[in-house]
Amino acid sequence: GVKILGTKFGCSTHSHKVFSGLCSGSCHAEQILRTLNSYRQSGIFTDVVLLIDGQEFPCHRATLSANSTYFRAMFGGNLKEGHQDTINIQKISASTMSLLLDYMYGGNIIIQEDNVESILELSDLLQISKLRDACVTFLEGQLHPCNCLGIMKFADSFSIASLTEKSKRFTLECFVEVSCHEEFLEMDVKELVEYLSDEELVVPKEEVVFEAVMRWVRHDVPARKGALKDLLEHVRLPLLNPTYFLEKVEMDGLIQDSKECIPLLHEARKYYILGNEVSSVRSRPRRFMELSEVIIVIGGCDKKGLLKLPFTDLYHPKSRQWTALSSVPGYTKSEFAACTLKNDVYISGETPWTKWSFTGCTFAWTATP
């Protein structure tokens, strides 16, 4: 700011006075920018012309350099363009350049859906980092199941790692909705496999994944049917409901015509019969499915082996939490043998065979003849 000190007029006791009523700080800077902008619009003191898409933009080198690393390097180095009166910049629109010049000379710009990509592209070219970051923040707020894949490709083309990561995470978390939109159908097979095999994929059940794959293949059957086997390898067919598997998978014409898919069908059938005896990544529930792998501790005794315990507890490795379940019936009469089949736990002893069934979050002991 401007400070004016008072002057002594012969009086030794006269105190210094400070006057600071003038415009200072950001107010002063805004006033200077408004003046420079009026000079630009009137062509006063301009020393360079930007030729964009056939349209001329008279500017001040100092203002351009203060805003843009690109122009600072051009005007401050030995590039021939830096000494030319007119600089032709290719492959950008005059309308977008006009918006950026308004920002350079005034600090204001309206970013919206129909201009954000062009503004980001030009601010990236001219190396105006603050404006580029503002565009990235805007795009992050626009993420939706219908556009997240497109935004991710755009972010990849400009090496915007933060936006790429957020778009990918959004796609994984909203896969059910994303798979119903047009952008999903335009993915290439490599990209689709990457999502299907990602442990962070969020789906309530495997039927959603199977239907998404078949929808993608049927979008262009002649070109995509050859990728069916590679895609189904990443669908966890053993986790499908057996009735759904029989009616929707085995009866599907495209799958029936693909001999390469037969081993995958055999694996699913084997799992339905033998349960956990089938060891395959496709038989393991996805991390965010309604199913999850747990550890169950049944009964036991004290350290001396005298006191038998009726307790049954479940441990969830992902959440690291213990849950108390129903106590073992008839635990004082016998020792038990236990085994598992799919989602059921069976124990046997002197009492009749007993089955422990799991449905959702409900555990109960039921006697089985």
Secondary structure, 3 states (H helix, E strand, C coil): CCCEECCCCCCCCCCCCEECCCCCHHHHHHHHHHHHHHHHHHCCCCCEEEEECCEEEEECHHHHHHHCHHHHHHHHCCCHHHHCCEEEECCCCHHHHHHHHHHHHHCCCCCCCCCHHHHHHHHHHCCCHHHHHHHHHHHHHCCCCCCHHHHHHHHHHCCCHHHHHHHHHHHHHCHHHHCCCHHHHCCCHHHHHHHHCCCCCCCCCHHHHHHHHHHHHHCCHHHHHHHHHHHHCCCCHHHCCHHHHHHHHCCCHHHHCCHHHHHHHHHHHHHHHHHHHCCCHHHCCCCCCCCCCCEEEECCECCCCCCECCCEEEEECCCCEEEECCCCCCCCCCCCEEEEECCEEEEECCCCCEEEEEECCEEEEEECC
